[in-house]
């Protein structure tokens, strides 16, 4: 008979599970991160990612979606599990395992009143303050994951408004990759993917001539995805 470790009987010991959300947006050529000041001890008042303990009846992904909706009012946004963070001393308040998720939202669609109600603020990604616990590491890991993912899948469209210009899209990918891209090559590669629908409308905020607006072709993207098409943009 297999010996059962005595640890199973230490019923007073508790291990908590948390869902921490790295919420990215994009505005004025910058990747943004949504943060708020921690409301509980320890480290109350310090800047933190937005998260919650996972309830007994919840899947981890459901907990992350709940947190996102409570803070931003948004549902059905791009969200992906990042990794688990489980160092024994990562949280001085509880023995807590965190499963981090990163989300990409359209910054013009969230509920501003909800965000203000929770005391949350947007920060430029290169101006993120020191965060509690291991949250800075979570952000760094999420950015690296986003950078790698964006090379092969057009997930950057999740950060743009429904209608956008090619220069705006290039700004986004330059912000993700943190380097300049050749405009001519970027446009040529992008249009060759056949996932854009050109509109008759123009954005004239940058010049009198203006730039044509586009929409992302979700239907054609799904068809190409199933065929194994390479979506590497830059």
N, C-alpha and C positions, 0 to 999 in steps of 0.2 A: 504494500500500500504506500502511495506517495505521501511523504510527510508534508503537512500543511504548515507554512510559515506562520509564526505568531503574529506577524504584521497584520494579517487578516482580521485579527481580533482586537486591534487597537481602534475601537469604534469612536473614541474621542478625537482621533486625528482626522482632519478633513482636508480634502484636496478639491479646490475650486477650479472650475473651467470658465474662462472668459473669452469673449469675442471682441477683439479690437479692430477697428475699422480705419484704414488709411484711405481717406477720401480725397481724391484728386479732382481738380477743375482746371480750366484753361481760360485765361483772359489777358488781353493786351500783350500777346506774345509770350506770356509767362505761365509755367505750370504752377498751380496753387495747391495748397494743402489746408484742409479744414481742421482747426484745433480748438480745444476749449480748456478752461482752467479746472483742474480737478476739484471736485466738490466734497471729497471725503478724505479723512486721514488714513494713512500717513500721506505726506506731501500735498496736503490740501492747498489749493491756490496756485500750484505749479501748472505749467502748460502740459497738455496731455493729448494723445489720440482719444477718439471717442469710442467708448466701448461699454460692455455690460457683462455681468455674469450670465452664463447660459442657464436658463431655467430647466428644471427636470424634464418637462414635457417637450422641450425644444430640440431640434437638430441644431448643430453649430451654425449652419448656413442660415437657418431661420432666425437665430438670435442676431446675426449680423444684419440681416434684412430689416429686422425690427428696429435695431439701433439706427440704421440709415433713415428709415421712415420717420422715426420719432424726432430726429434732428433736422432733416431736410424736407420731409413731406413727400419724398420721391419713392417710387416703386418701379420695378422692372428695369433697373439700370444694370450696366455691366459690372459684375462683381466676381472676383475670383479668390479662392483660398490661396494664401501665400505659403505659410509654414507654421509649425508649432514652436513656441518659445517656452522652455520648461526648466530653466536652471532653478535649482532648489532655493537660491537666495534672491531671485529676481524681484520679488515683492516683499518688502519688510512687514507688510500687514497680514498677509495670508500666504499659505502654500498654494500658489495659483499657477495653473497652466493656461497659457493664452494661445488661441488659434487666431492668427491674424488674417484678415481679408482686405484686399484693396478694391476700391470702387472708382469708376470713372463716371463723372456726372457732367451734365451741361450746366454751366455755372449760371446761365440766365433762366433756368427753369426751377431752381430750388425755392422753397418757401422762406423768404427773408425774415418774416416775423418769427417763425419757428427757430431759426438759427439764432436770432437775437435773444429770444426767450431763454435759450440754453447757454447764452454767453459765449457762443462760438465765433471764431474769426478766421478769415482767410489770410494765409501768409504766402508770399513768394517762396518757391521751394528753396532758393538760395539764401533766404532770410529766416529760416525756421529756427526758433529759439531752442535752448536745451530743454528736452522733454523728460518726463518722469520715467523711471524704471528703464526698460530696454526699448522704449518707443523710438528713439533716434535710429537704432539698428533696424527696427521694423520698417521705418521710412526708407532707409538706404536700401534695404533688401527689395522693397516694393518698387523703387525707382529702377533698380537693375532688372527686375522681372519685367517691368513695363518696357524698358529699352529693348530687351531681348524679344519680347512678344511682338513689339511693333515692327520688327524686321520682317516677320513672316505672316502676320495677320493685320488687317487694317483696323486695329482696335482704336487708333487715334480718332476715328470718326465719332467715337462715343463721347469725346470731349468738346466737339464742335456744335454750334447751332445746327438746326436742320438744313439751313441754307448757308453756304460758305463760298469763299473764293479760293482759287488755287494758292495765291500768296498767303492767305490765312492758314491754309493747310500746311504749307511749307514752314511757316513760322512755328506751327505746332510740332512738326517733326524735328525741326532744329532745336526746339526746347527740350524734346524728349532725348534726342541724341547728344545734345549739348555741343553742337558744332554747326557751322554753316554748310548749307547744301547749294550746289550749283543749280540756279533757277531753271536753266534750259533743260538740263538732264532730269531734274525732278519732274517737271511738267511732262516731258516725253515719256518717262517711265510710268508716271501716274495715269496718264491717258491710255497707255497701252494695257493697263489692268482691266479696262472696260467695266469699272464699278462706279462710274460717275454719270450722272444725268445732267446735261447742260440745260440751264433755264434761260428764258428770254429776259430775265431780270438782271440788273446790274447794281453793284454796290459802288456808290459814288462818294463814299465818305473819305476815300484817300486821294481822289483826283476827279477832275471834271469829266474826263473820259470814262472813268469807272472800270470795274472788272466784273466779268460775268459771274453769276452765282451758279453753284452746282448743288446737287443733292446726291447722297449715297444710294446706290442701287442695291438694296438688300437682296432682292430676288435673284439678280444675276450673280451676286457674290456667293450666295448659297449654292448655286449651280456650279460655279467654278471651284468652290471649295470641295465639293464632292468629287470633282474630276481630278483633284490633286494639284491644282494650279499653284504656282509659286507667286506669292504676293509680296516678295521683298521689294520695298520701295527705295531704300537707300542703303 
